[in-house]
Amino acid sequence: MPDDTEVGSERRRRFLKYLTATAGAGSLAGCFGGEEAGTPTSGGATDQGGQTDSGQDGSSESGGASFTYALGSQPVNLSWWKAYDDITNPITVHLYDTLLEFNRPDMELTPALAKDWTIDDPTHYVYNLREGVTLHNGDEMTVDDVVASANLTTSSEASSPLAWMLSSVDSYNKVDDYTLEIVLSEPDATFQYVPATQAMGIAPKAAIDEKGTDLGQEPVGSGPFKFENWQSGSQVTLSRFEEYWDDDLPNLDEVTFQIVPGGTGRLTGLRQGDFHGSHSLSTDQYSVVEQMQNVDLHRTTSFQTTFQVMNLEMEPFDNPTVRRAINFATDTKAITESVVGKYGTPAISMLPENMFGHVTPDDLEYGGYQYDPDRARSMLDEAGLTGDPRFEFTLMTTNATFLRKPSIIMQEQLGEVGIKVNINQVEQSKMLSVSRAPLDEHPGMITSWWASDFPDPGGILNPVFHSDFIVPDGNNWFGYSNPDVDELLNTLRTSVDQAEREQAAKEANKLIVDDAPAVFMVHPDTTRALNQNVQNFEGAMPSFVTHFNTFLRDVALEQ
């Protein structure tokens, strides 16, 4: 790969010159308050007079500013190895840098803590680290820190949902203090992306040796911001890391991730300028955000799917006829229209149209399960489920609109074919812990979502449907196991022939949909709402790629 060491720095320097030239020329209309006066917050939001809650002029000694970002719930913890949800990741990506990163908005791999890298053959990757990088504890980064961090991710103590990304690694070889060779046990087409994810977040080896998994509560990392405090249920505060390796970045002095469980509260805070940004908005609020004069809704087609996970070890979900009947009884088009409207598309499978391996109804034995309640009733009769109700189960969901709303609609639709659904609404942290527990601790269904970690179907199909990753050791929450699918997914992972990979992805996807381990409902768009005075944001990327990106490192606030 080319050495792009100076590319990002020069681009950011040009931006800082632009910012200096425009400072004092006046704020954009509606910034910090829009049509209403802003309310000062702990994150330093300004009122219409430009005063922060500290009574200063919005700038610190280093010329930065305080940024407040609203989250919908409490993070799980502040470790890189547990950061696998859209609440935790926006925080942790700013604490732990990675060897590589995805550029915005093209999702191409670019240098980060590795200044360059080479792929000698499909199983040998060499990363040349930057020299002189200071970590949050004052140590200089070496290969030892990278290896210790990766080993913690895959340790039994960490029980990391990201460990699957490193499952093909055979060894980490230290060539010298700044050269790391990673040897894979077999070719893995998606491994090229792993060093740009939080699976390879980097912390000081000394801190890992001292704290182990306790780092998740008091993080010490390598990113543009360092940990200041975590007020449980209220906020997480990070401060600018003065010795950060990338020139004068970050531009911000402080970032406060404020926990605002109510969607209305996040919406009001954006309108009033209390929050500079949020992605934790209900899909039915997007149109409201788009009407705000002081806020931009950044939007792109996603790699994400909302779906109903069936517990295949529980009767009657162990019967594929029943699973198919449930699919025919569910009107995913109506659910999509109700839940996301124009901000997404109905799902046929886990792979959206912008990813190879996508299937159409014509590809599938059951035609993509077009809504047909009469056929559903006939299949349930065939399965011997003729009682009143035919059967009853618990569906777990959260209060997030994009999960709760389809659950309620599905409850009504399944009721029409004689299936009784009891909804158990829990906090997101509770649902995450249950979904990653052994299957005998799961309810009948869980409303969930998955978004690819890479611009590749291997980031969806392999971790979610390969039998090697059945919970609690992975993210196959269904207990789904099909030897033919496993073989195809092995090809998808190990082949270096793109045509062969595309064929394997499509064939595996067809089998999965026909087996019906889930109801695939919606591909929602990826969005991020930012105040219009936020500068140097380079566009949204599809989930989950966007949640591995340190988007606040580069941004600045127009003064």
VOGU-3710 file (C-alpha; in Angstrom, 3 decimals, decimal comma):
1> mpddtevgse> 0,000/0,000/0,000  1,249/3,557/-0,620  2,718/5,608/2,201  0,038/8,233/2,766  1,583/9,580/5,935  1,319/13,232/4,942  -1,875/13,153/2,912  -4,374/13,464/5,757  -2,230/15,967/7,636  -1,908/18,293/4,657
11> rrrrflkylt> -5,639/18,130/4,046  -6,363/19,021/7,655  -3,832/21,860/7,643  -5,567/23,340/4,598  -8,834/23,164/6,473  -7,392/24,893/9,541  -6,135/27,721/7,303  -9,646/28,014/5,887  -11,111/28,087/9,381  -8,729/30,839/10,444
21> atagagslag> -9,654/32,890/7,393  -13,377/32,587/8,093  -13,273/33,062/11,866  -14,930/36,288/12,883  -16,920/36,528/9,654  -20,069/35,673/11,564  -21,895/32,479/12,497  -24,135/30,583/10,145  -27,765/31,583/10,567  -29,407/29,611/13,338
31> cfggeeagtp> -26,251/28,157/14,858  -26,282/27,530/18,605  -29,947/27,993/19,111  -31,731/28,271/15,803  -35,091/29,890/16,347  -34,848/29,463/20,121  -32,233/30,545/22,647  -29,733/27,815/23,454  -29,399/26,485/26,983  -25,867/26,086/28,359
41> tsggatdqgg> -24,948/22,473/29,160  -22,048/20,659/30,723  -20,708/20,150/27,206  -20,188/23,875/26,786  -22,987/24,682/24,326  -23,217/28,395/23,763  -26,140/30,736/24,105  -26,964/33,334/21,496  -24,390/35,683/22,967  -21,586/33,178/22,344
51> qtdsgqdgss> -20,938/32,470/26,038  -20,174/29,003/27,294  -21,266/27,652/30,646  -17,827/28,601/31,943  -18,494/32,227/31,031  -15,777/32,286/28,367  -15,972/33,059/24,681  -16,284/29,476/23,456  -12,554/28,961/22,976  -9,922/27,458/25,241
61> esggasftya> -6,204/28,202/25,421  -5,562/25,816/22,553  -8,199/27,535/20,438  -10,636/24,594/20,426  -14,137/24,250/21,769  -16,434/21,958/23,715  -18,663/19,623/21,747  -21,773/17,905/23,110  -23,070/14,763/21,420  -26,378/13,190/22,483
71> lgsqpvnlsw> -26,632/9,421/22,898  -29,851/7,485/23,381  -28,683/5,251/26,236  -25,832/4,257/28,530  -22,711/2,674/26,932  -21,952/-0,934/27,798  -18,439/-0,026/28,929  -15,560/1,952/27,452  -13,399/-0,836/26,070  -12,544/-1,401/22,435
81> wkaydditnp> -13,183/-5,150/22,713  -16,824/-4,725/23,821  -17,539/-1,757/21,543  -19,994/-3,316/19,136  -23,088/-1,141/19,276  -24,028/2,310/18,089  -24,010/3,765/21,607  -20,580/2,581/22,787  -18,596/2,890/19,546  -18,991/6,648/19,005
91> itvhlydtll> -17,165/7,050/22,321  -14,507/4,356/22,123  -13,312/5,166/18,588  -12,084/8,480/19,974  -10,193/6,767/22,818  -8,461/4,006/20,844  -6,846/4,540/17,467  -6,300/1,650/15,067  -3,573/0,708/12,591  -5,678/1,772/9,616
101> efnrpdmelt> -8,898/3,694/9,083  -11,674/4,040/6,523  -11,600/7,361/4,734  -14,826/9,315/4,306  -16,996/8,852/2,365  -15,365/6,298/0,028  -14,502/3,691/2,700  -11,029/3,133/1,297  -8,360/1,933/3,716  -5,849/4,630/4,676
111> palakdwtid> -2,940/4,832/7,161  -3,503/5,634/10,835  -1,110/4,292/13,510  0,474/2,247/10,736  2,138/4,612/8,286  2,021/1,993/5,515  1,417/-1,705/5,000  1,973/-4,506/2,504  0,250/-7,806/1,764  3,035/-10,169/0,782
121> dpthyvynlr> 0,590/-13,003/-0,008  -2,969/-13,851/1,103  -1,743/-14,950/4,540  1,058/-12,452/5,304  0,383/-8,829/6,238  3,147/-6,420/7,303  2,388/-3,114/9,077  5,014/-0,419/9,570  4,113/1,641/12,629  4,643/5,351/13,023
131> egvtlhngde> 7,548/6,152/15,290  7,224/8,616/18,143  3,497/8,037/18,789  2,681/8,836/22,415  -0,012/6,816/24,182  -2,274/8,213/26,879  -0,039/6,923/29,693  3,030/8,636/28,183  4,579/5,493/26,672  5,761/5,454/23,084
141> mtvddvvasa> 3,747/3,010/20,958  5,544/-0,094/19,725  4,530/-3,435/18,271  4,244/-4,784/21,835  1,249/-2,502/22,472  -0,488/-3,586/19,269  -0,017/-7,285/20,019  -1,083/-6,972/23,669  -4,245/-5,162/22,588  -5,143/-7,773/19,960
151> nlttsseass> -4,484/-10,598/22,412  -6,818/-8,988/24,938  -9,569/-8,843/22,303  -9,328/-12,595/21,759  -8,848/-13,547/25,431  -11,492/-15,556/27,257  -11,655/-12,846/29,927  -12,697/-10,231/27,367  -15,434/-12,419/25,822  -15,377/-10,000/22,925
161> plawmlssvd> -18,070/-9,991/20,222  -15,353/-8,716/17,872  -13,007/-11,671/18,443  -14,342/-13,394/15,324  -12,539/-10,804/13,191  -9,197/-12,117/14,469  -10,131/-15,804/14,308  -7,988/-16,402/11,208  -4,797/-14,999/12,798  -2,154/-17,657/13,390
171> synkvddytl> 0,550/-15,407/14,852  1,696/-11,843/15,492  5,403/-11,604/14,719  7,495/-8,709/15,990  10,056/-7,936/13,309  11,292/-4,928/15,286  9,722/-2,312/17,566  7,909/-0,675/14,662  7,291/-3,544/12,242  4,523/-6,104/12,786
181> eivlsepdat> 3,921/-9,183/10,663  0,521/-10,850/10,986  0,324/-14,404/9,678  -3,074/-15,926/8,968  -3,802/-19,635/9,277  -5,601/-19,444/5,931  -6,525/-16,698/3,474  -9,226/-14,366/4,802  -10,558/-11,872/2,270  -12,058/-9,604/4,903
191> fqyvpatqam> -9,018/-9,477/7,188  -7,651/-6,526/5,220  -10,366/-4,411/6,881  -9,885/-5,644/10,455  -7,021/-3,260/11,388  -9,444/-0,370/10,729  -11,990/-1,688/13,250  -12,188/-1,634/17,030  -11,196/-5,308/17,059  -7,688/-3,844/16,812
201> giapkaaide> -8,112/-0,805/19,016  -4,756/-0,042/20,631  -3,923/0,633/24,277  -0,586/0,656/26,148  0,687/-2,810/27,019  1,602/-1,508/30,479  -2,012/-0,483/31,109  -3,289/-3,845/29,844  -0,854/-5,713/32,100  -1,954/-3,608/35,061
211> kgtdlgqepv> -5,716/-3,418/34,554  -6,731/-6,167/32,144  -10,428/-5,928/31,355  -10,835/-3,209/34,004  -9,640/-0,869/31,257  -13,257/-0,836/30,169  -14,118/1,305/33,181  -11,060/3,578/33,241  -9,727/3,555/29,680  -6,169/4,398/28,697
221> gsgpfkfenw> -5,773/4,486/24,949  -4,133/5,936/21,865  -6,813/8,134/20,331  -7,273/11,870/19,806  -9,144/12,225/23,086  -8,423/10,823/26,530  -10,834/9,748/29,223  -11,848/12,306/31,861  -14,903/10,946/33,662  -17,990/8,789/33,352
231> qsgsqvtlsr> -21,061/9,864/35,284  -23,203/6,749/35,080  -26,541/7,394/33,429  -25,597/10,999/32,691  -22,535/11,561/30,520  -19,039/10,534/29,452  -16,465/13,312/29,085  -13,297/13,149/26,996  -10,603/15,801/26,685  -8,160/16,707/23,941
241> feeywdddlp> -4,995/14,569/24,030  -2,294/17,200/23,720  0,373/14,756/22,522  -1,714/13,215/19,755  0,384/12,051/16,820  -1,556/13,718/13,990  -0,362/17,323/13,776  -2,587/19,817/15,575  -5,576/17,497/15,817  -8,009/17,190/17,385
251> nldevtfqiv> -9,548/20,644/16,924  -11,914/20,251/19,879  -10,804/20,659/23,490  -13,535/18,561/25,028  -16,284/16,181/23,976  -19,219/15,318/26,209  -21,367/12,355/25,256  -24,596/13,179/27,028  -27,053/10,362/27,688  -30,559/11,485/26,722
261> pggtgrltgl> -32,917/8,470/26,704  -35,920/10,356/25,346  -35,964/10,908/21,585  -37,914/14,117/22,075  -35,185/15,409/24,370  -32,509/14,788/21,730  -34,654/16,457/19,089  -35,300/19,506/21,262  -31,637/19,725/22,220  -30,595/19,753/18,570
271> rqgdfhgshs> -33,102/22,452/17,727  -32,026/24,631/20,634  -28,309/24,121/20,045  -27,760/22,285/23,335  -26,329/19,370/21,334  -23,974/19,723/18,420  -24,887/16,308/17,089  -26,645/12,982/17,528  -27,405/9,820/15,626  -29,707/8,414/18,299
281> lstdqysvve> -32,901/9,684/16,712  -36,107/7,872/15,941  -36,609/7,328/12,248  -39,954/9,107/12,435  -38,057/12,210/13,575  -35,767/12,474/10,541  -38,224/14,608/8,603  -38,421/16,956/11,596  -34,629/17,291/11,652  -34,586/18,047/7,940
291> qmqnvdlhrt> -36,844/21,034/8,592  -34,515/22,513/11,218  -32,703/25,606/9,985  -29,678/25,009/12,205  -29,185/21,247/11,720  -28,118/19,085/8,780  -29,165/15,448/8,498  -26,292/13,558/6,864  -27,693/10,421/5,249  -26,514/7,490/3,145
301> tsfqttfqvm> -27,666/4,017/2,124  -26,619/1,610/4,836  -25,286/-1,911/5,190  -27,729/-2,402/8,061  -30,702/-4,718/8,543  -33,377/-4,783/11,223  -34,657/-8,326/11,702  -36,434/-10,709/14,067  -34,066/-13,348/15,442  -35,714/-16,740/16,020
311> nlemepfdnp> -34,360/-19,115/18,647  -33,926/-22,285/16,592  -33,347/-24,423/19,686  -36,838/-23,609/20,991  -40,038/-25,249/19,774  -41,708/-24,557/17,373  -38,948/-22,379/15,862  -36,901/-25,530/15,269  -39,399/-26,355/12,497  -38,553/-24,576/9,198
321> tvrrainfat> -42,192/-24,761/8,084  -43,209/-22,675/11,100  -40,422/-20,190/10,447  -41,498/-19,792/6,844  -45,112/-19,355/7,900  -44,062/-16,525/10,228  -42,297/-14,871/7,306  -45,366/-15,124/5,095  -47,476/-13,659/7,919  -45,244/-10,574/8,219
331> dtkaitesvv> -45,813/-7,606/5,901  -42,289/-6,175/5,720  -43,285/-3,512/3,197  -45,899/-2,140/5,599  -43,372/-2,302/8,444  -40,788/-0,410/6,386  -43,274/2,285/5,451  -44,377/2,689/9,066  -40,919/2,571/10,650  -38,624/4,424/8,233
341> gkygtpaism> -40,755/5,732/5,381  -38,436/7,110/2,691  -35,377/6,643/4,927  -34,841/2,992/4,075  -36,016/-0,002/2,025  -37,760/-3,350/2,743  -35,355/-6,232/3,326  -35,394/-9,549/1,510  -32,220/-10,815/3,140  -29,409/-9,515/5,330
351> lpenmfghvt> -27,599/-8,093/2,276  -28,849/-4,757/0,884  -28,848/-3,977/-2,814  -25,552/-2,048/-2,627  -23,596/-5,161/-1,594  -22,649/-8,155/-3,714  -24,474/-11,359/-2,798  -27,821/-9,559/-2,676  -30,784/-11,698/-3,760  -34,106/-10,895/-5,442
361> pddleyggyq> -37,422/-12,727/-5,067  -36,733/-14,536/-8,360  -33,594/-16,080/-6,841  -35,463/-17,687/-3,953  -37,457/-20,889/-3,528  -40,129/-19,077/-1,510  -40,060/-15,867/-3,521  -38,799/-13,675/-0,701  -41,889/-14,376/1,448  -44,296/-11,874/-0,066
371> ydpdrarsml> -47,017/-11,091/2,459  -49,565/-13,951/2,304  -51,428/-14,630/5,590  -53,550/-17,378/4,011  -50,434/-19,289/3,019  -49,074/-18,737/6,530  -52,217/-20,269/8,070  -51,973/-23,265/5,732  -48,333/-23,880/6,661  -49,111/-23,619/10,379
381> deagltgdpr> -51,883/-26,181/9,910  -49,359/-28,400/8,114  -47,050/-28,100/11,126  -49,863/-29,273/13,408  -50,309/-25,918/15,141  -54,113/-25,687/15,106  -54,949/-24,537/18,634  -56,213/-21,150/19,815  -53,720/-19,645/19,984  -51,682/-21,818/17,691
391> feftlmttna> -48,702/-21,117/19,964  -47,396/-18,359/22,201  -43,944/-16,852/22,667  -42,072/-13,844/24,071  -40,500/-11,250/21,778  -37,762/-9,102/23,344  -37,204/-5,569/22,084  -36,074/-2,153/23,320  -37,670/1,274/23,467  -35,763/2,358/20,340
401> tflrkpsiim> -38,401/3,151/17,716  -36,687/1,215/14,926  -36,849/-1,938/17,099  -39,988/-1,418/19,179  -42,283/-0,287/16,369  -41,742/-3,291/14,051  -42,190/-5,549/17,079  -45,612/-4,098/17,791  -46,666/-4,326/14,135  -45,428/-7,918/13,938
411> qeqlgevgik> -47,335/-8,754/17,116  -50,533/-7,594/15,394  -49,792/-9,369/12,125  -48,946/-12,710/13,753  -52,070/-12,383/15,876  -54,084/-12,383/12,650  -52,865/-15,920/11,862  -53,398/-17,188/15,412  -49,962/-16,717/16,993  -49,872/-14,908/20,339
421> vninqveqsk> -46,833/-12,668/20,856  -45,944/-11,233/24,277  -43,604/-8,258/24,006  -40,904/-7,773/26,631  -39,430/-4,275/26,299  -36,022/-3,894/27,979  -33,090/-1,483/28,002  -30,625/-1,890/25,147  -27,876/-3,027/27,525  -30,151/-5,817/28,784
431> mlsvsrapld> -31,016/-6,949/25,274  -27,333/-6,989/24,294  -26,441/-9,155/27,281  -29,309/-11,585/26,604  -28,615/-11,839/22,869  -24,991/-12,784/23,562  -25,892/-15,346/26,244  -26,340/-19,098/25,591  -29,470/-19,919/23,600  -31,263/-21,521/26,537
441> ehpgmitsww> -31,366/-18,028/28,069  -32,978/-16,486/24,964  -36,696/-15,844/24,480  -38,463/-17,088/21,343  -37,525/-13,988/19,366  -35,364/-10,911/19,722  -35,763/-7,819/17,561  -32,254/-6,931/16,539  -30,112/-5,346/13,878  -26,757/-5,906/12,272
451> asdfpdpggi> -24,629/-3,660/10,136  -21,562/-4,757/8,224  -18,201/-3,850/9,682  -16,742/-3,777/6,168  -17,875/-2,883/2,639  -18,102/-6,643/2,044  -20,802/-9,327/2,707  -18,239/-11,291/4,677  -18,834/-8,764/7,445  -22,468/-9,870/7,627
461> lnpvfhsdfi> -22,908/-13,485/6,591  -19,881/-15,048/8,278  -20,224/-13,721/11,863  -24,016/-13,979/11,958  -24,752/-17,283/10,189  -21,647/-19,490/10,338  -22,099/-22,274/12,902  -18,642/-21,551/14,357  -20,063/-18,334/15,831  -23,172/-19,572/17,628
471> vpdgnnwfgy> -23,585/-17,709/20,927  -22,133/-17,300/23,466  -18,865/-17,441/21,503  -20,025/-15,299/18,609  -22,900/-13,399/17,043  -24,971/-16,253/15,589  -27,923/-15,565/17,911  -30,196/-18,027/16,114  -28,341/-21,261/16,722  -28,401/-21,502/12,927
481> snpdvdelln> -26,349/-24,318/11,445  -26,322/-25,465/7,821  -23,215/-27,350/6,604  -23,776/-26,162/3,030  -23,894/-22,548/4,200  -20,769/-23,055/6,300  -18,906/-24,396/3,258  -19,991/-21,455/1,117  -19,052/-18,977/3,826  -15,638/-20,614/4,141
491> tlrtsvdqae> -15,190/-19,989/0,416  -16,359/-16,405/0,806  -13,774/-15,883/3,528  -10,777/-17,689/2,053  -11,041/-17,268/-1,724  -8,927/-14,652/-3,482  -11,040/-14,983/-6,641  -13,639/-12,202/-6,612  -16,029/-13,971/-8,990  -15,918/-17,079/-6,800
501> reqaakeank> -16,569/-14,966/-3,703  -19,553/-13,258/-5,315  -21,074/-16,602/-6,285  -20,492/-18,050/-2,804  -22,096/-15,040/-1,141  -25,196/-15,246/-3,294  -25,628/-19,011/-2,909  -25,178/-18,820/0,874  -27,606/-15,927/1,074  -30,238/-17,874/-0,904
511> livddapavf> -29,959/-20,874/1,420  -30,174/-18,686/4,524  -33,314/-16,894/3,331  -34,970/-20,165/2,332  -34,136/-21,668/5,750  -35,850/-18,642/7,354  -33,947/-18,364/10,662  -35,238/-14,798/10,903  -37,700/-12,308/9,489  -35,629/-9,774/7,566
521> mvhpdttral> -37,584/-6,527/7,725  -35,853/-3,218/6,974  -32,625/-1,735/5,613  -32,685/1,685/7,342  -30,491/4,496/6,066  -27,456/5,541/8,111  -27,877/9,077/9,431  -26,080/11,570/11,615  -27,560/14,909/12,657  -25,057/17,749/13,126
531> nqnvqnfega> -25,432/21,428/13,864  -24,586/23,545/10,829  -21,682/25,187/12,649  -19,889/21,814/12,695  -17,118/22,085/10,118  -14,996/19,500/8,307  -17,429/16,592/8,554  -16,862/14,682/5,342  -20,115/12,767/5,024  -21,908/9,757/6,426
541> mpsfvthfnt> -20,726/6,206/5,746  -22,839/3,051/5,911  -23,208/1,410/9,305  -21,289/-0,193/10,893  -18,326/1,283/9,096  -19,346/4,721/10,335  -19,047/3,592/13,964  -15,397/2,622/13,475  -14,552/6,152/12,343  -13,183/8,902/14,592
551> flrdvaleq> -15,439/11,554/13,105  -14,894/14,049/15,952  -11,112/14,053/15,556  -11,299/16,235/12,460  -14,316/18,440/13,069  -14,239/21,976/14,403  -16,888/24,457/15,484  -17,214/27,657/13,514  -16,619/30,497/15,961
//
